[in-house]
Amino acid sequence: MSEKYKVGESIRPHFVTITIVDWVDLFARSVYKNIIIDSLNYCVKAKGLIIHAYCIMPGHSHLIVSSEAVTLQEIMRDMKKFTSKAIVKAINEGGESRKEWLLKKFAFAAQRTNRGVN
């Protein structure tokens, strides 16, 4: 989650937006959209995420979520880390026509923000 906005009580529903670097239209392809859906389903079953509503668009997704067990910060951190690694793996292993461009864009963004370590 952004460093600018903090989650209050995790039990209360929160509006969360997850964006792809530079709003790349990654979720227009089913393989990547399914990865985020699978990740959300896992978080529901294993981490106690409660999804009130969601909308997945080509370059971002909106969620209204809460949690009674683990804090939303922890759930979202873990979900985004797992999902990003799964997407990069799918890009590398699949027949992605934009593979080189996407991987360079993601690597540049990770270096720029000191993320992507671990």
Backbone atoms as SQL, in Angstrom:
CREATE TABLE atoms (id INTEGER PRIMARY KEY, chain TEXT, resi INTEGER, resn TEXT, atom TEXT, x REAL, y REAL, z REAL);
INSERT INTO atoms VALUES
  (1, 'A', 1, 'MET', 'N', 0.841, -1.171, 0.000),
  (2, 'A', 1, 'MET', 'CA', 0.000, 0.000, 0.000),
  (3, 'A', 1, 'MET', 'C', 0.889, 1.238, 0.000),
  (4, 'A', 2, 'SER', 'N', 0.357, 2.309, -0.428),
  (5, 'A', 2, 'SER', 'CA', 1.112, 3.550, -0.519),
  (6, 'A', 2, 'SER', 'C', 1.597, 3.998, 0.845),
  (7, 'A', 3, 'GLU', 'N', 2.741, 4.658, 0.835),
  (8, 'A', 3, 'GLU', 'CA', 3.253, 5.208, 2.083),
  (9, 'A', 3, 'GLU', 'C', 2.442, 6.439, 2.506),
  (10, 'A', 4, 'LYS', 'N', 1.700, 7.020, 1.581),
  (11, 'A', 4, 'LYS', 'CA', 0.929, 8.232, 1.872),
  (12, 'A', 4, 'LYS', 'C', -0.327, 7.946, 2.687),
  (13, 'A', 5, 'TYR', 'N', -0.950, 6.824, 2.413),
  (14, 'A', 5, 'TYR', 'CA', -2.241, 6.527, 3.013),
  (15, 'A', 5, 'TYR', 'C', -2.111, 5.348, 3.955),
  (16, 'A', 6, 'LYS', 'N', -2.664, 5.475, 5.098),
  (17, 'A', 6, 'LYS', 'CA', -2.567, 4.411, 6.090),
  (18, 'A', 6, 'LYS', 'C', -3.937, 3.808, 6.345),
  (19, 'A', 7, 'VAL', 'N', -3.922, 2.552, 6.681),
  (20, 'A', 7, 'VAL', 'CA', -5.147, 1.840, 6.997),
  (21, 'A', 7, 'VAL', 'C', -5.487, 2.081, 8.451),
  (22, 'A', 8, 'GLY', 'N', -6.758, 2.339, 8.691),
  (23, 'A', 8, 'GLY', 'CA', -7.231, 2.469, 10.065),
  (24, 'A', 8, 'GLY', 'C', -7.502, 1.086, 10.623),
  (25, 'A', 9, 'GLU', 'N', -8.654, 0.892, 11.161),
  (26, 'A', 9, 'GLU', 'CA', -9.033, -0.419, 11.677),
  (27, 'A', 9, 'GLU', 'C', -9.300, -1.363, 10.498),
  (28, 'A', 10, 'SER', 'N', -8.605, -2.478, 10.484),
  (29, 'A', 10, 'SER', 'CA', -8.720, -3.421, 9.361),
  (30, 'A', 10, 'SER', 'C', -10.113, -4.016, 9.231),
  (31, 'A', 11, 'ILE', 'N', -10.869, -4.026, 10.309),
  (32, 'A', 11, 'ILE', 'CA', -12.217, -4.592, 10.274),
  (33, 'A', 11, 'ILE', 'C', -13.169, -3.713, 9.451),
  (34, 'A', 12, 'ARG', 'N', -12.842, -2.442, 9.340),
  (35, 'A', 12, 'ARG', 'CA', -13.679, -1.524, 8.546),
  (36, 'A', 12, 'ARG', 'C', -13.299, -1.617, 7.075),
  (37, 'A', 13, 'PRO', 'N', -14.268, -1.585, 6.191),
  (38, 'A', 13, 'PRO', 'CA', -13.951, -1.646, 4.757),
  (39, 'A', 13, 'PRO', 'C', -13.085, -0.469, 4.312),
  (40, 'A', 14, 'HIS', 'N', -12.106, -0.768, 3.481),
  (41, 'A', 14, 'HIS', 'CA', -11.204, 0.230, 2.919),
  (42, 'A', 14, 'HIS', 'C', -11.229, 0.130, 1.401),
  (43, 'A', 15, 'PHE', 'N', -11.121, 1.275, 0.757),
  (44, 'A', 15, 'PHE', 'CA', -11.031, 1.337, -0.700),
  (45, 'A', 15, 'PHE', 'C', -9.553, 1.316, -1.060),
  (46, 'A', 16, 'VAL', 'N', -9.148, 0.335, -1.863),
  (47, 'A', 16, 'VAL', 'CA', -7.748, 0.163, -2.234),
  (48, 'A', 16, 'VAL', 'C', -7.646, 0.136, -3.755),
  (49, 'A', 17, 'THR', 'N', -6.681, 0.873, -4.287),
  (50, 'A', 17, 'THR', 'CA', -6.395, 0.836, -5.712),
  (51, 'A', 17, 'THR', 'C', -4.998, 0.266, -5.900),
  (52, 'A', 18, 'ILE', 'N', -4.879, -0.697, -6.785),
  (53, 'A', 18, 'ILE', 'CA', -3.590, -1.289, -7.122),
  (54, 'A', 18, 'ILE', 'C', -3.328, -0.964, -8.588),
  (55, 'A', 19, 'THR', 'N', -2.224, -0.284, -8.851),
  (56, 'A', 19, 'THR', 'CA', -1.922, 0.108, -10.228),
  (57, 'A', 19, 'THR', 'C', -0.703, -0.642, -10.749),
  (58, 'A', 20, 'ILE', 'N', -0.705, -0.854, -12.040),
  (59, 'A', 20, 'ILE', 'CA', 0.450, -1.415, -12.728),
  (60, 'A', 20, 'ILE', 'C', 1.365, -0.246, -13.068),
  (61, 'A', 21, 'VAL', 'N', 2.665, -0.477, -13.053),
  (62, 'A', 21, 'VAL', 'CA', 3.646, 0.553, -13.383),
  (63, 'A', 21, 'VAL', 'C', 3.228, 1.267, -14.668),
  (64, 'A', 22, 'ASP', 'N', 3.187, 2.578, -14.605),
  (65, 'A', 22, 'ASP', 'CA', 2.814, 3.411, -15.761),
  (66, 'A', 22, 'ASP', 'C', 1.468, 3.026, -16.376),
  (67, 'A', 23, 'TRP', 'N', 0.613, 2.423, -15.594),
  (68, 'A', 23, 'TRP', 'CA', -0.733, 2.043, -16.015),
  (69, 'A', 23, 'TRP', 'C', -0.717, 1.125, -17.238),
  (70, 'A', 24, 'VAL', 'N', 0.312, 0.296, -17.344),
  (71, 'A', 24, 'VAL', 'CA', 0.402, -0.672, -18.445),
  (72, 'A', 24, 'VAL', 'C', -0.855, -1.546, -18.422),
  (73, 'A', 25, 'ASP', 'N', -1.391, -1.822, -19.586),
  (74, 'A', 25, 'ASP', 'CA', -2.666, -2.551, -19.699),
  (75, 'A', 25, 'ASP', 'C', -2.495, -4.066, -19.542),
  (76, 'A', 26, 'LEU', 'N', -1.833, -4.468, -18.492),
  (77, 'A', 26, 'LEU', 'CA', -1.500, -5.868, -18.261),
  (78, 'A', 26, 'LEU', 'C', -2.726, -6.744, -18.049),
  (79, 'A', 27, 'PHE', 'N', -3.711, -6.244, -17.300),
  (80, 'A', 27, 'PHE', 'CA', -4.872, -7.060, -16.971),
  (81, 'A', 27, 'PHE', 'C', -5.853, -7.186, -18.126),
  (82, 'A', 28, 'ALA', 'N', -5.523, -6.627, -19.276),
  (83, 'A', 28, 'ALA', 'CA', -6.354, -6.837, -20.468),
  (84, 'A', 28, 'ALA', 'C', -6.205, -8.279, -20.957),
  (85, 'A', 29, 'ARG', 'N', -5.128, -8.921, -20.537),
  (86, 'A', 29, 'ARG', 'CA', -4.897, -10.321, -20.916),
  (87, 'A', 29, 'ARG', 'C', -5.330, -11.224, -19.767),
  (88, 'A', 30, 'SER', 'N', -6.104, -12.226, -20.094),
  (89, 'A', 30, 'SER', 'CA', -6.696, -13.109, -19.085),
  (90, 'A', 30, 'SER', 'C', -5.674, -13.792, -18.188),
  (91, 'A', 31, 'VAL', 'N', -4.529, -14.158, -18.730),
  (92, 'A', 31, 'VAL', 'CA', -3.537, -14.875, -17.933),
  (93, 'A', 31, 'VAL', 'C', -3.116, -14.044, -16.717),
  (94, 'A', 32, 'TYR', 'N', -2.955, -12.747, -16.873),
  (95, 'A', 32, 'TYR', 'CA', -2.523, -11.883, -15.773),
  (96, 'A', 32, 'TYR', 'C', -3.700, -11.523, -14.861),
  (97, 'A', 33, 'LYS', 'N', -4.855, -11.336, -15.473),
  (98, 'A', 33, 'LYS', 'CA', -6.058, -11.067, -14.674),
  (99, 'A', 33, 'LYS', 'C', -6.358, -12.255, -13.767),
  (100, 'A', 34, 'ASN', 'N', -6.185, -13.465, -14.274),
  (101, 'A', 34, 'ASN', 'CA', -6.423, -14.660, -13.463),
  (102, 'A', 34, 'ASN', 'C', -5.433, -14.785, -12.313),
  (103, 'A', 35, 'ILE', 'N', -4.220, -14.310, -12.502),
  (104, 'A', 35, 'ILE', 'CA', -3.229, -14.343, -11.422),
  (105, 'A', 35, 'ILE', 'C', -3.695, -13.484, -10.259),
  (106, 'A', 36, 'ILE', 'N', -4.192, -12.288, -10.536),
  (107, 'A', 36, 'ILE', 'CA', -4.648, -11.425, -9.436),
  (108, 'A', 36, 'ILE', 'C', -5.902, -12.014, -8.787),
  (109, 'A', 37, 'ILE', 'N', -6.783, -12.595, -9.567),
  (110, 'A', 37, 'ILE', 'CA', -7.981, -13.225, -8.995),
  (111, 'A', 37, 'ILE', 'C', -7.600, -14.405, -8.106),
  (112, 'A', 38, 'ASP', 'N', -6.667, -15.228, -8.567),
  (113, 'A', 38, 'ASP', 'CA', -6.198, -16.350, -7.753),
  (114, 'A', 38, 'ASP', 'C', -5.544, -15.868, -6.458),
  (115, 'A', 39, 'SER', 'N', -4.772, -14.799, -6.553),
  (116, 'A', 39, 'SER', 'CA', -4.120, -14.244, -5.360),
  (117, 'A', 39, 'SER', 'C', -5.148, -13.730, -4.356),
  (118, 'A', 40, 'LEU', 'N', -6.164, -13.056, -4.847),
  (119, 'A', 40, 'LEU', 'CA', -7.216, -12.562, -3.953),
  (120, 'A', 40, 'LEU', 'C', -7.962, -13.728, -3.308),
  (121, 'A', 41, 'ASN', 'N', -8.276, -14.745, -4.098),
  (122, 'A', 41, 'ASN', 'CA', -8.959, -15.920, -3.535),
  (123, 'A', 41, 'ASN', 'C', -8.123, -16.592, -2.460),
  (124, 'A', 42, 'TYR', 'N', -6.820, -16.687, -2.688),
  (125, 'A', 42, 'TYR', 'CA', -5.935, -17.258, -1.681),
  (126, 'A', 42, 'TYR', 'C', -5.973, -16.434, -0.392),
  (127, 'A', 43, 'CYS', 'N', -5.928, -15.114, -0.531),
  (128, 'A', 43, 'CYS', 'CA', -5.945, -14.245, 0.651),
  (129, 'A', 43, 'CYS', 'C', -7.259, -14.366, 1.422),
  (130, 'A', 44, 'VAL', 'N', -8.340, -14.607, 0.720),
  (131, 'A', 44, 'VAL', 'CA', -9.629, -14.823, 1.381),
  (132, 'A', 44, 'VAL', 'C', -9.571, -16.102, 2.211),
  (133, 'A', 45, 'LYS', 'N', -9.080, -17.180, 1.599),
  (134, 'A', 45, 'LYS', 'CA', -9.073, -18.485, 2.266),
  (135, 'A', 45, 'LYS', 'C', -8.010, -18.584, 3.354),
  (136, 'A', 46, 'ALA', 'N', -6.820, -18.083, 3.092),
  (137, 'A', 46, 'ALA', 'CA', -5.690, -18.319, 3.999),
  (138, 'A', 46, 'ALA', 'C', -5.392, -17.176, 4.959),
  (139, 'A', 47, 'LYS', 'N', -5.777, -15.964, 4.603),
  (140, 'A', 47, 'LYS', 'CA', -5.384, -14.821, 5.421),
  (141, 'A', 47, 'LYS', 'C', -6.555, -14.059, 6.032),
  (142, 'A', 48, 'GLY', 'N', -7.768, -14.450, 5.696),
  (143, 'A', 48, 'GLY', 'CA', -8.932, -13.802, 6.281),
  (144, 'A', 48, 'GLY', 'C', -9.345, -12.498, 5.622),
  (145, 'A', 49, 'LEU', 'N', -8.919, -12.289, 4.381),
  (146, 'A', 49, 'LEU', 'CA', -9.335, -11.098, 3.656),
  (147, 'A', 49, 'LEU', 'C', -10.822, -11.187, 3.358),
  (148, 'A', 50, 'ILE', 'N', -11.514, -10.093, 3.550),
  (149, 'A', 50, 'ILE', 'CA', -12.929, -10.007, 3.208),
  (150, 'A', 50, 'ILE', 'C', -13.035, -9.039, 2.035),
  (151, 'A', 51, 'ILE', 'N', -13.533, -9.538, 0.907),
  (152, 'A', 51, 'ILE', 'CA', -13.693, -8.699, -0.285),
  (153, 'A', 51, 'ILE', 'C', -15.153, -8.311, -0.386),
  (154, 'A', 52, 'HIS', 'N', -15.418, -7.025, -0.261),
  (155, 'A', 52, 'HIS', 'CA', -16.781, -6.513, -0.377),
  (156, 'A', 52, 'HIS', 'C', -17.134, -6.234, -1.838),
  (157, 'A', 53, 'ALA', 'N', -16.132, -5.790, -2.600),
  (158, 'A', 53, 'ALA', 'CA', -16.323, -5.512, -4.023),
  (159, 'A', 53, 'ALA', 'C', -14.955, -5.381, -4.672),
  (160, 'A', 54, 'TYR', 'N', -14.896, -5.658, -5.955),
  (161, 'A', 54, 'TYR', 'CA', -13.648, -5.420, -6.686),
  (162, 'A', 54, 'TYR', 'C', -13.963, -5.176, -8.149),
  (163, 'A', 55, 'CYS', 'N', -13.031, -4.518, -8.813),
  (164, 'A', 55, 'CYS', 'CA', -13.147, -4.241, -10.235),
  (165, 'A', 55, 'CYS', 'C', -11.739, -4.279, -10.811),
  (166, 'A', 56, 'ILE', 'N', -11.537, -5.134, -11.789),
  (167, 'A', 56, 'ILE', 'CA', -10.226, -5.227, -12.420),
  (168, 'A', 56, 'ILE', 'C', -10.324, -4.586, -13.797),
  (169, 'A', 57, 'MET', 'N', -9.515, -3.561, -14.000),
  (170, 'A', 57, 'MET', 'CA', -9.461, -2.862, -15.273),
  (171, 'A', 57, 'MET', 'C', -8.098, -3.124, -15.916),
  (172, 'A', 58, 'PRO', 'N', -7.885, -2.739, -17.160),
  (173, 'A', 58, 'PRO', 'CA', -6.636, -3.101, -17.843),
  (174, 'A', 58, 'PRO', 'C', -5.350, -2.704, -17.112),
  (175, 'A', 59, 'GLY', 'N', -5.294, -1.532, -16.515),
  (176, 'A', 59, 'GLY', 'CA', -4.053, -1.058, -15.898),
  (177, 'A', 59, 'GLY', 'C', -4.093, -0.924, -14.395),
  (178, 'A', 60, 'HIS', 'N', -5.206, -1.280, -13.796),
  (179, 'A', 60, 'HIS', 'CA', -5.319, -1.159, -12.341),
  (180, 'A', 60, 'HIS', 'C', -6.531, -1.935, -11.844),
  (181, 'A', 61, 'SER', 'N', -6.621, -2.042, -10.535),
  (182, 'A', 61, 'SER', 'CA', -7.807, -2.669, -9.954),
  (183, 'A', 61, 'SER', 'C', -8.223, -1.904, -8.713),
  (184, 'A', 62, 'HIS', 'N', -9.509, -1.940, -8.430),
  (185, 'A', 62, 'HIS', 'CA', -10.071, -1.316, -7.234),
  (186, 'A', 62, 'HIS', 'C', -10.640, -2.422, -6.353),
  (187, 'A', 63, 'LEU', 'N', -10.425, -2.291, -5.065),
  (188, 'A', 63, 'LEU', 'CA', -10.952, -3.255, -4.107),
  (189, 'A', 63, 'LEU', 'C', -11.605, -2.516, -2.959),
  (190, 'A', 64, 'ILE', 'N', -12.657, -3.076, -2.434),
  (191, 'A', 64, 'ILE', 'CA', -13.188, -2.646, -1.144),
  (192, 'A', 64, 'ILE', 'C', -13.035, -3.872, -0.262),
  (193, 'A', 65, 'VAL', 'N', -12.116, -3.769, 0.715),
  (194, 'A', 65, 'VAL', 'CA', -11.716, -4.931, 1.499),
  (195, 'A', 65, 'VAL', 'C', -11.639, -4.607, 2.983),
  (196, 'A', 66, 'SER', 'N', -11.707, -5.659, 3.765),
  (197, 'A', 66, 'SER', 'CA', -11.494, -5.553, 5.208),
  (198, 'A', 66, 'SER', 'C', -10.938, -6.891, 5.674),
  (199, 'A', 67, 'SER', 'N', -10.613, -6.953, 6.969),
  (200, 'A', 67, 'SER', 'CA', -10.085, -8.196, 7.525),
  (201, 'A', 67, 'SER', 'C', -10.365, -8.237, 9.015),
  (202, 'A', 68, 'GLU', 'N', -10.725, -9.401, 9.485),
  (203, 'A', 68, 'GLU', 'CA', -10.938, -9.573, 10.922),
  (204, 'A', 68, 'GLU', 'C', -9.729, -10.217, 11.583),
  (205, 'A', 69, 'ALA', 'N', -8.840, -10.795, 10.802),
  (206, 'A', 69, 'ALA', 'CA', -7.718, -11.540, 11.375),
  (207, 'A', 69, 'ALA', 'C', -6.412, -10.757, 11.241),
  (208, 'A', 70, 'VAL', 'N', -5.792, -10.839, 10.100),
  (209, 'A', 70, 'VAL', 'CA', -4.516, -10.190, 9.829),
  (210, 'A', 70, 'VAL', 'C', -4.784, -8.752, 9.374),
  (211, 'A', 71, 'THR', 'N', -3.851, -7.839, 9.639),
  (212, 'A', 71, 'THR', 'CA', -4.069, -6.450, 9.230),
  (213, 'A', 71, 'THR', 'C', -4.078, -6.348, 7.703),
  (214, 'A', 72, 'LEU', 'N', -4.811, -5.380, 7.202),
  (215, 'A', 72, 'LEU', 'CA', -4.871, -5.172, 5.756),
  (216, 'A', 72, 'LEU', 'C', -3.498, -4.860, 5.176),
  (217, 'A', 73, 'GLN', 'N', -2.686, -4.115, 5.913),
  (218, 'A', 73, 'GLN', 'CA', -1.345, -3.795, 5.420),
  (219, 'A', 73, 'GLN', 'C', -0.559, -5.070, 5.138),
  (220, 'A', 74, 'GLU', 'N', -0.634, -6.020, 6.057),
  (221, 'A', 74, 'GLU', 'CA', 0.098, -7.278, 5.882),
  (222, 'A', 74, 'GLU', 'C', -0.457, -8.091, 4.719),
  (223, 'A', 75, 'ILE', 'N', -1.753, -8.172, 4.642),
  (224, 'A', 75, 'ILE', 'CA', -2.378, -8.945, 3.564),
  (225, 'A', 75, 'ILE', 'C', -2.040, -8.345, 2.210),
  (226, 'A', 76, 'MET', 'N', -2.209, -7.041, 2.081),
  (227, 'A', 76, 'MET', 'CA', -1.965, -6.396, 0.792),
  (228, 'A', 76, 'MET', 'C', -0.483, -6.459, 0.416),
  (229, 'A', 77, 'ARG', 'N', 0.392, -6.286, 1.385),
  (230, 'A', 77, 'ARG', 'CA', 1.832, -6.388, 1.120),
  (231, 'A', 77, 'ARG', 'C', 2.162, -7.767, 0.564),
  (232, 'A', 78, 'ASP', 'N', 1.697, -8.807, 1.244),
  (233, 'A', 78, 'ASP', 'CA', 1.990, -10.177, 0.823),
  (234, 'A', 78, 'ASP', 'C', 1.346, -10.495, -0.524),
  (235, 'A', 79, 'MET', 'N', 0.111, -10.053, -0.709),
  (236, 'A', 79, 'MET', 'CA', -0.602, -10.328, -1.950),
  (237, 'A', 79, 'MET', 'C', 0.094, -9.644, -3.133),
  (238, 'A', 80, 'LYS', 'N', 0.485, -8.397, -2.968),
  (239, 'A', 80, 'LYS', 'CA', 1.135, -7.671, -4.060),
  (240, 'A', 80, 'LYS', 'C', 2.511, -8.259, -4.378),
  (241, 'A', 81, 'LYS', 'N', 3.240, -8.672, -3.347),
  (242, 'A', 81, 'LYS', 'CA', 4.563, -9.260, -3.573),
  (243, 'A', 81, 'LYS', 'C', 4.424, -10.576, -4.331),
  (244, 'A', 82, 'PHE', 'N', 3.532, -11.450, -3.868),
  (245, 'A', 82, 'PHE', 'CA', 3.323, -12.732, -4.533),
  (246, 'A', 82, 'PHE', 'C', 2.824, -12.531, -5.967),
  (247, 'A', 83, 'THR', 'N', 1.845, -11.645, -6.131),
  (248, 'A', 83, 'THR', 'CA', 1.230, -11.420, -7.441),
  (249, 'A', 83, 'THR', 'C', 2.244, -10.871, -8.441),
  (250, 'A', 84, 'SER', 'N', 3.057, -9.924, -8.011),
  (251, 'A', 84, 'SER', 'CA', 4.041, -9.349, -8.939),
  (252, 'A', 84, 'SER', 'C', 5.049, -10.400, -9.384),
  (253, 'A', 85, 'LYS', 'N', 5.476, -11.258, -8.459),
  (254, 'A', 85, 'LYS', 'CA', 6.413, -12.324, -8.837),
  (255, 'A', 85, 'LYS', 'C', 5.745, -13.320, -9.779),
  (256, 'A', 86, 'ALA', 'N', 4.490, -13.651, -9.528),
  (257, 'A', 86, 'ALA', 'CA', 3.771, -14.585, -10.396),
  (258, 'A', 86, 'ALA', 'C', 3.566, -13.996, -11.792),
  (259, 'A', 87, 'ILE', 'N', 3.305, -12.716, -11.867),
  (260, 'A', 87, 'ILE', 'CA', 3.133, -12.062, -13.170),
  (261, 'A', 87, 'ILE', 'C', 4.441, -12.060, -13.941),
  (262, 'A', 88, 'VAL', 'N', 5.544, -11.719, -13.285),
  (263, 'A', 88, 'VAL', 'CA', 6.850, -11.724, -13.958),
  (264, 'A', 88, 'VAL', 'C', 7.186, -13.137, -14.440),
  (265, 'A', 89, 'LYS', 'N', 6.882, -14.137, -13.629),
  (266, 'A', 89, 'LYS', 'CA', 7.124, -15.527, -14.027),
  (267, 'A', 89, 'LYS', 'C', 6.290, -15.875, -15.266),
  (268, 'A', 90, 'ALA', 'N', 5.022, -15.460, -15.270),
  (269, 'A', 90, 'ALA', 'CA', 4.149, -15.733, -16.421),
  (270, 'A', 90, 'ALA', 'C', 4.641, -15.013, -17.672),
  (271, 'A', 91, 'ILE', 'N', 5.152, -13.816, -17.501),
  (272, 'A', 91, 'ILE', 'CA', 5.703, -13.074, -18.645),
  (273, 'A', 91, 'ILE', 'C', 6.909, -13.822, -19.208),
  (274, 'A', 92, 'ASN', 'N', 7.769, -14.308, -18.322),
  (275, 'A', 92, 'ASN', 'CA', 8.978, -15.022, -18.757),
  (276, 'A', 92, 'ASN', 'C', 8.665, -16.369, -19.395),
  (277, 'A', 93, 'GLU', 'N', 7.670, -17.065, -18.885),
  (278, 'A', 93, 'GLU', 'CA', 7.386, -18.425, -19.359),
  (279, 'A', 93, 'GLU', 'C', 6.367, -18.487, -20.484),
  (280, 'A', 94, 'GLY', 'N', 5.562, -17.444, -20.627),
  (281, 'A', 94, 'GLY', 'CA', 4.519, -17.460, -21.642),
  (282, 'A', 94, 'GLY', 'C', 4.998, -16.874, -22.954),
  (283, 'A', 95, 'GLY', 'N', 4.088, -16.746, -23.865),
  (284, 'A', 95, 'GLY', 'CA', 4.406, -16.192, -25.173),
  (285, 'A', 95, 'GLY', 'C', 4.106, -14.706, -25.253),
  (286, 'A', 96, 'GLU', 'N', 4.481, -13.969, -24.223),
  (287, 'A', 96, 'GLU', 'CA', 4.183, -12.532, -24.158),
  (288, 'A', 96, 'GLU', 'C', 4.941, -11.774, -25.248),
  (289, 'A', 97, 'SER', 'N', 4.209, -11.102, -26.124),
  (290, 'A', 97, 'SER', 'CA', 4.830, -10.370, -27.225),
  (291, 'A', 97, 'SER', 'C', 5.574, -9.120, -26.740),
  (292, 'A', 98, 'ARG', 'N', 5.204, -8.616, -25.590),
  (293, 'A', 98, 'ARG', 'CA', 5.846, -7.402, -25.052),
  (294, 'A', 98, 'ARG', 'C', 6.825, -7.736, -23.932),
  (295, 'A', 99, 'LYS', 'N', 7.323, -8.947, -23.898),
  (296, 'A', 99, 'LYS', 'CA', 8.145, -9.437, -22.790),
  (297, 'A', 99, 'LYS', 'C', 9.304, -8.498, -22.448),
  (298, 'A', 100, 'GLU', 'N', 10.149, -8.205, -23.396),
  (299, 'A', 100, 'GLU', 'CA', 11.336, -7.375, -23.128),
  (300, 'A', 100, 'GLU', 'C', 10.943, -6.004, -22.608),
  (301, 'A', 101, 'TRP', 'N', 9.975, -5.397, -23.259),
  (302, 'A', 101, 'TRP', 'CA', 9.525, -4.056, -22.866),
  (303, 'A', 101, 'TRP', 'C', 8.954, -4.057, -21.453),
  (304, 'A', 102, 'LEU', 'N', 8.091, -5.034, -21.141),
  (305, 'A', 102, 'LEU', 'CA', 7.481, -5.109, -19.814),
  (306, 'A', 102, 'LEU', 'C', 8.529, -5.328, -18.731),
  (307, 'A', 103, 'LEU', 'N', 9.437, -6.271, -18.944),
  (308, 'A', 103, 'LEU', 'CA', 10.436, -6.564, -17.922),
  (309, 'A', 103, 'LEU', 'C', 11.373, -5.376, -17.684),
  (310, 'A', 104, 'LYS', 'N', 11.736, -4.661, -18.749),
  (311, 'A', 104, 'LYS', 'CA', 12.568, -3.461, -18.581),
  (312, 'A', 104, 'LYS', 'C', 11.818, -2.387, -17.811),
  (313, 'A', 105, 'LYS', 'N', 10.560, -2.199, -18.130),
  (314, 'A', 105, 'LYS', 'CA', 9.740, -1.195, -17.453),
  (315, 'A', 105, 'LYS', 'C', 9.608, -1.527, -15.968),
  (316, 'A', 106, 'PHE', 'N', 9.338, -2.783, -15.637),
  (317, 'A', 106, 'PHE', 'CA', 9.196, -3.196, -14.237),
  (318, 'A', 106, 'PHE', 'C', 10.519, -3.081, -13.488),
  (319, 'A', 107, 'ALA', 'N', 11.616, -3.488, -14.129),
  (320, 'A', 107, 'ALA', 'CA', 12.930, -3.404, -13.480),
  (321, 'A', 107, 'ALA', 'C', 13.311, -1.945, -13.213),
  (322, 'A', 108, 'PHE', 'N', 13.049, -1.073, -14.167),
  (323, 'A', 108, 'PHE', 'CA', 13.358, 0.346, -13.990),
  (324, 'A', 108, 'PHE', 'C', 12.564, 0.935, -12.829),
  (325, 'A', 109, 'ALA', 'N', 11.281, 0.606, -12.763),
  (326, 'A', 109, 'ALA', 'CA', 10.433, 1.121, -11.677),
  (327, 'A', 109, 'ALA', 'C', 10.894, 0.586, -10.328),
  (328, 'A', 110, 'ALA', 'N', 11.303, -0.672, -10.270),
  (329, 'A', 110, 'ALA', 'CA', 11.768, -1.263, -9.016),
  (330, 'A', 110, 'ALA', 'C', 13.053, -0.587, -8.550),
  (331, 'A', 111, 'GLN', 'N', 13.959, -0.302, -9.461),
  (332, 'A', 111, 'GLN', 'CA', 15.207, 0.379, -9.099),
  (333, 'A', 111, 'GLN', 'C', 14.946, 1.807, -8.657),
  (334, 'A', 112, 'ARG', 'N', 14.046, 2.466, -9.337),
  (335, 'A', 112, 'ARG', 'CA', 13.740, 3.872, -9.039),
  (336, 'A', 112, 'ARG', 'C', 13.144, 4.044, -7.644),
  (337, 'A', 113, 'THR', 'N', 12.395, 3.053, -7.186),
  (338, 'A', 113, 'THR', 'CA', 11.733, 3.164, -5.901),
  (339, 'A', 113, 'THR', 'C', 12.387, 2.338, -4.797),
  (340, 'A', 114, 'ASN', 'N', 13.582, 1.789, -5.108),
  (341, 'A', 114, 'ASN', 'CA', 14.294, 0.927, -4.153),
  (342, 'A', 114, 'ASN', 'C', 13.478, -0.286, -3.755),
  (343, 'A', 115, 'ARG', 'N', 12.615, -0.748, -4.640),
  (344, 'A', 115, 'ARG', 'CA', 11.846, -1.964, -4.396),
  (345, 'A', 115, 'ARG', 'C', 12.396, -3.049, -5.283),
  (346, 'A', 116, 'GLY', 'N', 11.838, -4.194, -5.193),
  (347, 'A', 116, 'GLY', 'CA', 12.306, -5.295, -6.021),
  (348, 'A', 116, 'GLY', 'C', 13.477, -6.028, -5.396),
  (349, 'A', 117, 'VAL', 'N', 13.841, -5.664, -4.183),
  (350, 'A', 117, 'VAL', 'CA', 14.897, -6.375, -3.485),
  (351, 'A', 117, 'VAL', 'C', 14.211, -7.441, -2.655),
  (352, 'A', 118, 'ASN', 'N', 14.579, -8.685, -2.800),
  (353, 'A', 118, 'ASN', 'CA', 13.959, -9.859, -2.129),
  (354, 'A', 118, 'ASN', 'C', 12.925, -10.418, -3.031);
